[in-house]
Amino acid sequence: MALRFVVHAMSLPRYADYKDSGVAWIGEVPAHWMPYKVREFTQFCGGGTPSRDNLAFWNGDIPWVSPKDMKFERIKGAEECITDEGLSSSSSSLVDPGRLLMVVRSGILKHTIPVAINDVPVALNQDMKALRFSEQLATSDFFLRWVQGLNDVLLLAWAKQGATVESIEHAYLAGTIVPLPPLPEQSVIAAFLDRETGKIDALIAEQEKLLTLLAEKRQATISHAVTRGLNPSAPMQDSGVPWLGEVPAHWYVLRLASVYREIAELGNDELPILSVSIHDGVSDKELGDAEMDRKVTRSDDRSKYKRVAPNDLTYNMMRAWQGSFGTVMVHGQVSPAYVVARPLGEIRTMFVEQLLRTPQAIEQVRRYSRGITEFRLRLYWEEFKNIRIAVPPVAEQDEILSAATKEIADFNKLTGTVERAIILLKERRSALIAAAVTGKIDVRHVA
C-alpha cells in the first residue's frame, strides 16, 4: 500500500512522439524537447574563502555552505557571481537565491552528487559551485531533479581522473548534453516531482524513525539484561555503585582490576590486525581498506602491535567514550593505541563488553577519561581498571548472553526488513525522477 502512488506515477502515459536524444544513456526523448550542452545555458560560480573585510560573511548574516551542509534540497538561511569563461575568479562573491548549488570536490562524491537550491544569499566553500541558468532555457528546479534522477550515471561521466579527492571535472560537466523541455513544462515536471517525492520522503522518514526506535529498544533490552538479569523476581540490593543502582543480590560487585589485567605482548607479521568498531565490536579478521573506519589509520610497521587472544577485552583509548569496546574472538593483534585486558579467572568478556556498552557505563567511561576536549579524551588502563561493575555467576552470564543473542537476532531481522524497505523506496524515488526528467512518462496532465 505504501508504494501504490509510486506505481501509479510510473504507469503514467508516455508522450505521443519521440526522437533520439543523441545521448546513449538517455535514449529517446519527447520530440519537442531540445538538446543543449550545459555550458550553453549555465554560468558557474566557484566557491572560496571570503575576504575578512566583508563582515557579512563572518557575522552570521550569510550562510557559508560546504559539502556537509548539503543534506536537503533547499538551503534556507547579493552580488552576482563574476564569471571568467564560465568560472568565478572571485573568492568573496555572494550567491543570490534560487541558484543550484553543487558539490564538486569531496569524498561524498563516492556515493552521490549533492545538489540543492538556496532560498537565501549564501557564500560557498571552495569545494562547491553555484549554477545560474539562462531564464529562457532552464530552471534550477528541473536541473536539480535531472541530476538526482541520473546521479549514478553522472558520477561516472563527470568524475575527474587521477584526483586525490573525488572531484567533478568541470569540462565534463559543462559539455554534458541535456534534452530540455519548454520552460512551462519544466515547471510542471518539477512540481509533480516535488509532490510525489515528498510522499516518498515522508515514508522514508517514518521507516528511519522506526530504525531509531528499534535501536533504542534493542539497547534498552540488552542494558536491562546485563544490569538486572533475566529473573524479575530475584531479590535486589543496592550495588553501592551510583551508575548501577540496584542489582540482583547474588551478583558480585568488583573493580575491573579484580577480573582483568593489562597485557602488552608484541604481535608478529603472521597475525591478522583486528579492529574495534563502535557498533560491531572486534573484527574476526583483518579488514581491507574499504572496510576500515575512515578515522582509523594503519601503520605498515607491525612491530609495536599488541597480541590478543580469544576472550580478551580490548578497546580504543581514544574512542572508548563512544563505546569502542570489544571481545576478541580469534588470535590476532591490535593497534598500539588499544588497551588489551586479559581475564584473571573465569569470566565471559562478552558479558562485560555488553555491560560497558550501556549508556550508563559509557558515561562512566567518559568521566574516567582524560583530555582537554571531548574529541581528545583518552581512557588509560590506570583509570579504566578502577571502574566498578556487577557480574553474576558464570552460568548466569551464559544464560543472559544466550537470551541477549536471541534478542539481538530478532532485532536485527526487524532492522533488516526496515532497511530493505528504505532501499526500495529510495530506488523507486530515483526511478520516478529519472523517468520524468528524461520524458519516459508524461506528467503534464496529472492533477
N, C-alpha and C positions, 0 to 999 in steps of 0.2 A: 504494500500500500504506500510505503514511504517514497517509492520511486515512480509512482504512477504518472505524476506530472512530467517527469523526465521522459518516460516512454512516450507520452502524448506529444511532447515537444519534438522528439526525434522522429515521430511519424508524420510530421508536417509535410505538406506537399513540396515538390521541387518546382523550380522555375520552369517556364514553358520552353525557353530556348537557351542553349549552352554553346560555349566555344572553348577552344583550347586556351588555357591561361598563358602558355609558354613556359610554365614552371612545372617540372616533372612531379614534384612532391605536392603540388596543389591540384593538378589535373584540370578538369573543366570548371569554368565559372560561368555565371549568367552572361548571356550575350551582350547585355548593355553595360557590363562592368568594364572599366578601362584600366590597363596596366600602367603603373608608374614605378620608377625606381625611388627608393626612399628619399634620396637626396633631391629629387625633383619637387617634393612637396614639404621638405623638412629643413629647418635650421637647427643647429646643435649649439648648446651652451655647456661648456665644461665647468667642472667644479674646482674649488681650490680654497686655500686658507684665506679668509677675508683680511683686509687691512685692519690693523689695530686702531687706525684713525677713524674708522667708520663704526661708531659706537652702537649703531642699530644691530650690528651682528653680535655684539658682545653683552648687551644689557638684557637679553631675554625677549626683546620685541620680535626678533626674526628667528624662526626655527632654522636650525642648521641640520640638514638632512644627510644621513650617512646610510650605508647598506643595512645596518642593524635596525634602522627605523622603518624599513620597507616591509612592514608586516600587514599593511592594509592597502586597500585600493585608493583611499583618499588620504592626503596629508592635510590635517587641519591645524591650525596653529594655536611701483617698483621700476627699478630701472629695467630697460630692455637689455638682453644679452648682446654684447658686441661680438659680432662674428667675423672671422677671418678665414675665408674658404671653408665656411661651414663649422669652424671650430672657434671657441671663445679664447681670446688672448688675455682676458681679464680674470683676475683671481678674486675679485670682490664684487662681481655683479649679482644683483638680485634676480630671482626668477619670479616673474609675475604669475598670478593664479591661473589655473587652467592648463598648465603645461604637463606634458608626460615626462615623469622622472624615471630614469632607468639606471640600474646598477651596471657598470661596465668593467669593474675590476674588483673581484672579491672571491673568496673561497665558496661563497654562496652559489656562484655560477657553476659549481659542480653538479648542482641539482635543479636549479631553476633560474630564470631571468626575472628578477623582481621589477615590477613596474607599478607606478601609482600616479595619480593626478593630484596636484597641490591646490587646495582651496584657499590658501593664504600665501603671501610672498614668502619665499624661502631662500636660504643660501645652501649651496651644495658642497658636500665632501668631494675631495679630488677623485674619488672612485665612482662618481656619479656624472650623469649628463641629463640635461633637460632638452626635450624636443618640442619645437614650436612648429605647428603645421600651417600650411597655406590655407587661408579661410575659404578658398574656392575649391579645395580638393579633399581635405581630410579633417577629421575631428579627433581630439585626444581620446574621447570615449571609445571610438571604434578601434583606433590603433592599439589601445590598451588591451582590448579583447582579442585583437588579432595576435598580439604577442603571447597572451595567455593561452589561446587555443592551439597555437603552433609551437609552443615552448620547447618541446623535446627536439623538434627538427631544427629550430633556430639555435639551440645550444650548440649543436654540431656545426651548423652553417656559419655562425658568427664567431666561433672560437678562435682566439689568437694563438697561432702555433709557436711553441717554444717559450711561452711566457712563464715566468717563475710563479706567478699567481694567476689563477683563472681570469681571463680577460676577454672582452669582446673586441675584435678587430674592426676599427671604425670603417675601413674601406668595404668590408664585407657587409656591415650593417647598411651603409649608405647606398650600396649597389644592389640591395635586395629588391626584387620586383614584387610589388603589392597590387593585386587587382582591386580597385576601389569602386564601390557603387556610388551613385549620386549622393550628395550630402544629406538630403532628407531621408534617404534610405539608410545611410549610416546611422542617423539618429534613431530611426525606428529599430534597427538591429540592436543598437546599444541599449535602448530602453527595454527591449524584450529580454536581453541577456541580464540586465540589472535585476529585473523582476524574477526571472527563473533561477539565476544563480543565487539570489537572495534566499529563495526557498531551500535550495540545496545547502547553502551555508548554514541555515538555521538547523537543518537536520544534522549536519556535521558537528555543529556546536553542541547539540543535545548528546550525540554519541561521545564527544570529547569530555563532556561533563560526567557522563556515565563512567568513562575510564577513570576519571579522578575519584569518583565515589567508590569504585571497585578497589582502587589502590589504597584509599583510606580505610575501607572495610577490611581489606587483607591485612594491613599493618595493625589495625586495632585487634583483630582476631589473634594474630601471632603475638602481639605485645601482651595480651591478656594471658595467653597460654604460658609464656615464659616468665611471667611475673606473679601469676596467681595459680597456675596449674590447671588441670582438667577437672578436678573434683570440686564442684561448687559447695559441697558440704564439709570440706576439710576445715578443721579448726585453724584459725588465723592468729597471728601475733604481730606486734609491731617489730619491724626489722631493725629499728634504730638507725635506719638509713633514710633520710628525708625523701630522696627521689624514688625509693622503692615503696615506702609506706608499709602496709601490712602484707605479709607473705604467709604461706602455709607454715604452721607451727613446727613441722618436722624438717623444714628446709634449713640449709646451712648458710649463714651469712659470713662471707670471707672477703679478705682483701685479695685482689688478683695475684699479688706476690705470694699468697699461700698456695696457689694452684698452678702458677706458671713461673718459669724462669726465662730470662732473656738469653738468647744464644746468638753467636755471630760466627758460625762455621763458614769457611770460604767454599764457594761452589767450584765448578770446573766447566770446561768447554763442552762436555758431553751432556750436561744437564740442561733441560729447557728453561728459558726465562719465563717465569709466571708473572701475571699482572693481577692487581686487585682493582675491581670495579666497585663504584659506589652502589650500583644496583645489583650486580651479579656475584659479588664476592671474588674469590680467587679462581683464575682460569685453570683448566686442567691440561693445558698445552701452551706452547709458545705461540703467541698471536702474531699475525702478519701486520705490516704497517697499516693496511686498510682497516684492520680490526682494532687497532690501538686507540685509546682515548687520545683525542687531539692535543691534550695538555701534557701528555706523557712523552718524554724523550728517552731514548735507549742508547746507552753507551756501547761502543764497539769493544771496549776493554772490559772483559768479564772477570778480571782477576779480583775485583772487590765485591762481586755479587755474593749474596748470602744463601747458603744451602738451606732448604726446607724439606720437611718430611710430612707424610700424612698425619693429620690431627694437630699439626702446629697451628698456632694463631699468628697471623701476620697482618700488619696494617701500614698504610702510607702515613708517615709522620705529618706530612703537610696537608693531608686531606681526611685525617681521622675525624675532624669536627664535622665532616659531611657524611660520615658513615662508611668510610673506606676501610672496612674490616673484612677478613675472610678466613675460612677454614681451608687449610691445604689438603688436597685430596690425592696428590701424586708427588713423587720425588722430583725436586727441581731446585731452582734458585730464584731469588728475587733481588730487586734493586737495593743498593746500599742505603737508599732513602727510606727503606721499610724497616720496621721493627719486627723481629721474629721471636715469638714466645713459645716455649715447649712445655707441655703439661708435666707437673711433678708427680702426678699419680693418675688414677683412672678418672677421666672426665671427658665428656663429649664436647669438643670445641665448637661443634656446630650449634650446640645449645647456647654456649657463651656468645658466639657470634650473633645469633638472633637476639639475645638479650641486649648486646651492645648496639644493635641497630634500632632499638626502640627510641622514640623521641625523647623519653626521659633520660636515657643513657647518653644519647648524643649531646644533650645539654650539659651533662656532667663532663663529658669529654671536652667540650668547649671550655668549661671552667678550669679544667686541669691543663689545658694547652697554653703555650707561651707564644707571645708575639705582639708586635706593636699594633698591627691592624688585623682584621679578621682573615684576610687572604694571605697573611704571613704566619698564621698560627701553626705551631708545631707541637705534637704530643710526644714527649720523650718517655722512655721507659721509666725513669725515676719518678715521674708524675703518674703515669698510667698504672703502675703497679699498686698505687695507693687507692685506686677506685674500689669500692666495696660492692659486691654482687651477692645475690642469693641463688643457691643452686639446690635442686632436690637430689635424692639418691640417684645413682647411675641408671637403675632400672626405670625410674620415673622420667629421667631425662630422655631415655629411648622412647617411652610412650608418648611424651609430649612432641618429640621430633617426628615420630610417625604420624601423629594427628596433624601436626603443622604441615608436613609434606603433602598429605592428602588435601588439606585446605588450600595450600598454595597451588596444587594441581588444578583444583576446581576453579579457583580464581583466575588462573592462567588460561583455562579453557574459555571462561566467560570473556576475559580480556581479549583473547584471540578472535572471538566472534565479533566483538565490537570493533576491533582494529580492521578486520576484513570488511566490515560494513563501511567504515570510513574510507578505506581504499577504493571500494566500489563507487561510493558517492563522488569521490574526487575524480575518478575515471569518467563517470557519467558527466560530471561538470565540464571537464576538459573536452569531451567528445561533443557535447552540446555547443560549446563556444566555437570549436573548430568548424562544426557543420554550418553554423550561422555565418561566421566571418568569411568563409570560402564559398558561400552560396549553395551549399548542398541541400539546404532547406530554405523555404520561402516563408519568412515570418511577417511579411508586410501587412497581412490582413488578420493577424492574431489580435484578439481584443485585449 
